């Protein structure tokens, strides 16, 4: 394509961003920070990585001005909800992409942002269904998976098509700042690749931009899902590590022993009461293996648990992974505590909380505390609220205000 034609496409995109900025300032602010990159060589439509807006000139040329506005809003929401950075695990990639599109397209429709691109026959080019209003992409995925298992994936052919590329971006060897493997902007060299460290930087940049855009345009005017995200980023909250330590320590009796202070406190010679750490801590930990928790987050969680356990002489930790059933169960005591950090999370399919209580009951396990690290999206029941004290440590970047119907809910934040 000639440089003149490419400039016309760029002008069209710039005009769409300006229109979005005037009509919907929050979305426009986030769209204007994305660098426009021609990606004719590898991208058939459009895509984003949080820093760039990749486009195919033929696809953009086919859009009306309002469809171009919709497309920018679409990419902005993919960035906001971190759809390209999510660990999909064993999830079906096609269904995951469709679920992500359903989630963002519904918000755009409800916010009256632009117009969804049309196919050759006038049908919507993307996925949208009012049924999924206020649903997060993971919940939509579970619903699509149920339908796919029942009817096969052929039902997808009648539902629409993806309007952009948003596969996982964290599989490469290093960043190249939106350029292809040969270092040239998109036209040659293929899709950009990023390290996990670079992805974290991009995630932080998007969060900072989102807060700035909300502050300058007014968060009260945003759709509910975005209001919740901004609130989570701006309001102070207690660190999950502190809550976890408090909860584990609460399983011990509040008895004290009189002892001289440690060397760290030898500025006083007084004999002071200290907590007796001889009592055994007995807890269960369950790791949701449906794909929402990364190996890095799992290791951070287990490291925190081990640091707490190291303060006590005796403890027993039942640890397992689960999806629709429990697997890879292990027991850790002071004798093998160092092996705790080598535990493999594994990966699974759906999410069924009830299997955890069934496993404990079947094996006669009655912990003083049960901690579940999860995305907070069970297929059905949240489990048996009468069996044991339960803590739900929830990691869900799409719906930050998930609250378990019982037990203690703690929001994970890395």
SVG drawing of the C-alpha trace seen along z (x, -y; Angstrom):
<svg xmlns="http://www.w3.org/2000/svg" viewBox="-30 -17 51 58">
<polyline fill="none" stroke="black" stroke-width="0.4" points="0.0,0.0 1.3,-3.5 2.5,-5.9 -0.3,-8.2 -3.0,-5.6 -1.4,-4.7 -1.5,-8.3 -5.2,-8.4 -5.7,-5.4 -3.7,-7.2 -5.8,-10.3 -8.9,-8.2 -7.7,-6.7 -6.6,-10.0 -10.0,-11.5 -11.7,-8.5 -9.6,-9.0 -10.4,-12.7 -14.2,-12.0 -13.9,-9.4 -12.0,-12.0 -14.8,-14.5 -17.7,-12.1 -16.2,-9.7 -13.2,-11.4 -12.1,-8.4 -11.9,-6.1 -10.4,-8.9 -7.7,-9.6 -6.6,-5.9 -6.9,-5.6 -4.7,-8.6 -1.8,-7.2 -1.6,-4.2 1.0,-4.5 -0.4,-3.7 1.6,-0.9 1.0,0.6 0.8,4.4 -0.3,5.5 2.2,8.4 0.7,10.3 -2.5,8.7 -5.7,9.2 -7.7,6.7 -6.4,4.8 -4.9,5.4 -3.1,3.9 -0.5,4.7 -1.2,1.9 1.3,-0.5 0.4,-0.3 -2.6,-0.1 -1.8,2.3 -3.9,2.1 -4.4,3.6 -4.9,0.9 -7.5,2.9 -9.5,3.6 -9.5,-0.1 -10.3,-1.2 -13.5,0.9 -14.8,-0.8 -17.1,-3.8 -16.1,-6.6 -18.3,-5.3 -17.1,-1.7 -13.5,-3.0 -14.5,-4.7 -16.0,-1.4 -12.8,0.4 -10.7,-2.0 -13.0,-1.5 -12.7,2.2 -8.9,2.2 -9.0,-0.2 -11.1,2.2 -8.9,5.2 -6.0,3.2 -8.0,2.1 -9.1,5.7 -5.6,7.1 -7.1,9.7 -3.8,10.2 -1.9,10.8 -4.1,13.4 -2.8,16.9 -5.4,18.9 -3.9,22.3 -5.9,25.1 -8.7,22.9 -9.7,23.2 -8.0,20.2 -10.8,19.6 -13.5,19.6 -11.4,17.4 -11.0,14.8 -14.7,14.8 -15.5,14.5 -13.2,11.4 -14.9,9.9 -18.4,10.5 -17.3,8.7 -16.0,5.6 -18.5,5.3 -21.4,5.3 -19.8,2.4 -19.4,0.5 -23.0,1.0 -24.3,0.0 -22.1,-3.1 -23.3,-4.0 -19.7,-4.1 -19.5,-4.1 -21.0,-1.2 -20.0,2.4 -18.4,3.1 -20.6,4.9 -19.9,7.9 -20.6,8.1 -24.2,9.1 -24.8,6.4 -24.5,8.6 -22.4,7.6 -18.8,8.5 -18.1,9.0 -19.6,10.9 -22.4,9.2 -25.3,10.6 -27.3,8.7 -27.3,11.9 -23.7,11.1 -24.4,7.6 -22.2,7.1 -20.5,10.5 -16.7,10.8 -14.9,12.6 -14.1,15.6 -17.8,16.1 -18.7,15.8 -16.0,18.4 -17.5,20.9 -20.9,20.3 -19.6,20.8 -17.8,23.9 -20.9,25.5 -22.7,24.8 -19.7,26.1 -19.7,29.3 -23.4,29.8 -23.6,28.7 -20.1,28.8 -18.2,25.7 -20.2,25.4 -22.6,23.1 -19.9,20.4 -20.2,20.1 -23.6,18.5 -22.6,16.1 -20.1,13.7 -16.4,13.4 -13.4,11.8 -12.7,8.3 -9.1,8.1 -6.1,10.1 -5.7,10.5 -3.8,13.8 -1.3,14.0 1.7,11.8 4.1,13.2 5.6,16.1 8.6,14.4 12.2,13.8 12.2,10.1 10.5,6.8 10.9,5.0 8.8,1.9 5.9,2.7 8.2,3.7 8.5,7.0 11.3,9.5 13.4,7.6 12.9,4.4 10.7,2.7 7.3,1.3 4.8,4.2 5.0,4.2 7.8,6.9 8.8,9.3 5.5,10.3 3.8,9.9 5.9,8.3 7.0,10.4 7.5,9.4 9.1,10.8 7.1,11.2 9.0,8.3 8.0,6.1 4.4,7.2 4.3,6.1 5.6,2.7 2.9,2.4 0.3,3.5 1.4,0.8 1.5,-1.8 -2.1,-1.0 -3.2,-1.2 -1.6,-4.6 -3.1,-5.9 -6.5,-4.6 -6.4,-6.3 -5.2,-9.5 -8.0,-9.4 -10.7,-8.7 -9.5,-11.6 -9.5,-14.0 -12.9,-13.0 -14.8,-11.9 -15.1,-8.2 -18.8,-8.6 -19.6,-8.7 -17.9,-5.4 -19.7,-2.0 -20.0,0.0 -17.2,2.4 -14.7,-0.4 -15.8,-2.3 -15.0,0.8 -11.6,1.1 -10.7,-2.6 -12.0,-2.3 -9.8,0.7 -6.7,-1.1 -7.2,-4.3 -8.7,-3.3 -6.3,-2.1 -6.7,1.5 -5.2,3.9 -2.5,6.1 -3.6,9.7 -0.3,10.9 -1.1,9.2 -4.6,10.6 -3.3,14.1 -0.8,14.0 -3.5,12.7 -5.9,15.4 -3.4,18.2 -2.2,16.9 -5.8,16.7 -5.9,20.5 -3.6,20.6 -4.9,20.2 -4.2,16.7 -2.0,18.0 1.3,16.4 4.5,17.5 6.8,15.3 10.2,14.9 13.1,12.6 13.1,10.4 15.1,11.5 18.3,9.7 16.3,7.5 14.6,6.0 17.5,6.0 17.2,2.3 15.0,3.4 15.8,6.0 12.2,6.6 10.6,10.0 7.8,9.7 4.9,11.9 5.4,13.6 3.1,15.8 3.7,19.5 4.6,21.0 4.6,24.6 1.0,25.3 0.6,26.9 -0.9,24.9 -3.2,27.1 -4.5,25.6 -5.6,26.6 -4.7,24.7 -6.5,25.2 -5.2,23.7 -7.6,23.0 -6.1,24.7 -8.6,23.4 -6.1,21.0 -6.7,17.8 -3.6,18.1 -0.1,18.0 2.8,20.1 4.4,16.9 1.4,15.9 1.2,19.4 4.8,19.3 4.4,15.9 1.4,17.2 3.2,20.3 6.3,18.3 4.2,16.1 2.7,19.2 6.1,20.7 7.4,17.5 4.5,17.6 5.1,21.3 8.8,20.7 7.8,18.8 6.4,21.9 7.8,25.2 5.0,27.5 2.6,27.2 0.7,29.3 -0.3,28.0 -2.6,30.0 -2.1,28.5 -3.8,29.5 -4.9,28.2 -8.4,28.4 -10.6,27.7 -13.8,29.9 -11.9,32.4 -9.0,32.3 -5.6,33.5 -1.9,33.5 -2.5,33.4 0.5,33.0 1.1,32.7 3.9,30.4 5.4,30.4 8.6,28.9 10.4,31.9 9.7,31.2 8.7,27.5 11.4,26.5 9.6,28.6 6.5,26.4 8.0,23.9 8.5,26.6 4.8,27.5 3.5,27.6 0.2,25.9 -0.7,27.8 -3.6,26.8 -7.2,27.9 -10.5,27.1 -13.6,25.7 -14.0,24.6 -16.1,26.5 -15.6,25.4 -17.6,28.2 -15.0,30.8 -12.7,29.3 -15.2,30.1 -15.9,33.5 -12.2,34.3 -11.8,33.1 -14.8,35.0 -13.8,38.2 -10.3,38.1 -11.3,37.0 -9.5,33.7 -10.8,31.0 -8.5,28.0 -8.5,25.0 -8.4,22.8 -9.1,23.5 -7.6,21.0 -8.7,21.2 -6.7,19.2 -9.2,18.7 -10.7,16.4 -14.0,16.5 -16.0,18.0 -17.4,21.4 -19.8,23.2 -22.3,23.6 -21.9,23.7 -19.3,21.9 -19.0,25.0 -20.0,26.0 -20.1,23.0 -20.6,25.0 -17.6,27.4 -14.6,25.1 -13.4,21.5 -12.7,20.6 -10.8,17.7 -11.3,17.0 -8.2,15.3 -9.6,14.0 -7.5,13.1 -9.8,11.7 -8.6,8.6 -12.0,8.3 -14.3,8.2 -12.6,6.7 -15.6,6.6 -16.4,10.3 -17.5,11.2 -18.0,14.8 -21.5,15.3 -19.9,16.6 -16.5,16.9 -13.8,14.2 -13.1,12.7 -9.6,11.2 -8.6,9.6 -5.2,10.7 -3.1,7.9 0.4,8.5"/>
</svg>
